[in-house]
């Protein structure tokens, strides 16, 4: 039944040779890898205005120059990642670049920052998408929908996780429609507004409940830097294409670089367009209604009609599927780390649908926990989001600077300038965010990244120790085993017991003992009476258990035998019967699992399960 349900939800398994066919063309890849970056248009301008409004109404006029500064950084980082794609066509992004050029520790810091970034991408995108839906429903007269934000967010996370488990190509085709609908909606809004406003004039946004503006203050450099750092949230997701180069059809690097260029052009155009329209129509954050800047601008330009509804629905959809960018990259990054022994091996294995299923599931569960903890509030999550993003940006571009200085390939001076400027600006953003948002939750990311690096190193240390102990070239030789002591754990005399006794006698002809833990005195006497008839000449030891414990007397006996025969290797045989139906397992106490768990971690002991399968 479980297998049938899995096939229904995820689909039939794909053969390994289908992997090449599952790669993405440029149009589909733009939807898969750019949704996160393009969706940031819906909240980047609002992030700038949320900081500027602290300086009063006049401070909002600085949104345009700050917007141009953010756009410049967008272009520089985009060009830097184009160079990364050319230099590292195997993918891996900031982790690979930092590890190879700056060393293992910076590489792990970049990897930890990226993994935090991807988890937050899902939580922020889904939460912002739900906010867009609630803004739309509130404008229709259903404000009570705001009380269901967390359940809605969890539902969307579950749906996106399930779709990604079905495969990269299938999810890409499905998510292409909302991405291109958003592009059409925002470009249409910008184009129509520019034409309409040039002819008729720009009407200011009308608020049903006006926002509470602070008194006019002297606008300082620090406030402008904070607004710039907040607006840099528009860069989130821009590194996704460099992480997933191998998901493109051949020639991978060329197609990835072309897609990166298209994404940056669209992102800069839409971001500057929305920022200009917000300035022109005097849109501002309004905590009284929680209406988004996109909603304010579209409502003012189009009115509450079909065009406004289209923009809001497209915005909500792309914010929800923006999480798909993380689903495309988090499992790939986890597979790179797993390959290098910094994460469990399971992350390197592809599932039935040729995707890294374990990474997808871990990402979905982690982001769902964040949504519950922060109650699907995207604004609270954004500061946490940005620090991880810009840490990885800074390390990646610094790594490229080091690479250009070290190798000096053709045109290296230009690449050095681009990556150097990008590294300097993104490092500035990290410092501003870490300073201004430290007490608002940024400290958690700054603590979590070192903990993740420690976890990576701990996992690597385990794998290295295992490899050393298993290696045939090490000087240490295993001590020869003089004989095998076999213990057969029996629960009574039945058809499942006899094969286990025969197996034990074949492995240790002269040293087999059957052991029965006596929980009930009457039952113990019946077992003893029947043993001489069916025991195959194997001696039976009955262990009394006055406190009705199965495990404790057995482990005590095993220790006693080990002390008696120190040079022996102990073989513990567990006869088990296997019910024919899955639900029948619930009717039995599964003592075999408990015994295996208690014994498997003891050195010098081998546990063998001898199943006896029941017919009905």
C-alpha angles and dihedrals in degrees: 000000000000090000092051092049091050092052091049094052102035105022136233119322117267122225118243092246088063090068093093091052091053092064119110134248119223097263094051092040090055088059094045100044102027102048092091095049095043093046090058086075087076095062109017095084090046090052090056093048092046089063098038093052088067086073093054134257095305091057090066088074089072091067091093099055090042089050091054090049090053090047090053090052089048091056094046094049091044091053090047092054090048086059090047090054091052093047096044108032090164089070128226098134120201094001096056094039094049095043095050097043106027103027140260098295096053087046091055091046089053091048092050091048091049094049091051088047093053094049090049090046090063094044094046096042095048092044092049090047091053089049089055090050092049090048089054094045091047090053087054091054102264105113092154088077087081089076092065099055097115097048090046092050092050091049092053092048090053092049095048091046091051093048091051091051087061091065144281097264094047093048091046093055091046094049096044094081097058092044095053091040088057092049091050092045096050095040089048091050092050095045095046093045094050092051095041094046093048090055105034103017133248117288116210119244112269114218120203086209110024116227119251105250120203118234118274112278137184106273110231134195092248092059090050091050090050091051091049091049091048092050091051086078081090087078095062111120095018091116094055096095093053089052094053105040092131090061089070126090116253128312081048101179095046094048092046092050092049091050090049091054092049091049094050092049092050093044096050093045095049095042095050091042094054092043091052093047091048089053093045095049094038094240115174138172111277115195089182092069101014088220111161123239090244090054092048094050095044092046092050094046101038104020120227097309143104095301092051091047091050092052093048094046092046090048092050092048096049091047089054095045091042082083086068090074089064090047089054095049109028094065091046093050089047089052091053091050091046091051088054091048096249095114132034116287091244091076091064094057122094119223131225092289096049093256129115093260097179092056091049092052094047090050093050094049094045094050091047090056090052091050090053094045094048095034093238093294106154095187092059091047096049097079090052089047097052099051094058092045096051094042089060091043092053095048093045095051093042087053090053090050089054091047093052092049092047101044102022096202122187110301092011094146092064092047091047091053094049096046093041094054090045093050092049094049096044091048088054090052091051091052093048093047093045090051100043099036100036096107091038094066105288088111088069092062092044089055096040096055094060089045090053091049089051089051091050091052092046091053091047091050090054093051092047092051091048091050091049093050093047096045116114091209097064117110095234114095124204114252111253114252112234097196143338123251110205124200120187114200109212132187094190142313112301141125091277092058099057098062090050091053092049091050092050092050091050091053097040109018097179105032112051125132129180116216127201123185108218110219094155119038094210093050090047092056091050091052091049092050094051096042096079089057098047106017099101090228090295113140115243124218116196115203115203116223110191091176093050094243117149099189104043099058091044095052090046090053092047090053090049093052091046090054091049097050105029096167094052128099108227120225116195115195121199117195109207135175119219119213117226096230127056094230092054089070087070090063094061131067097235094224090163090067091050092049094047091049092051094047106035096078095053114103119240095021128112119197118205123188116208107197124205108196118215120219100219 
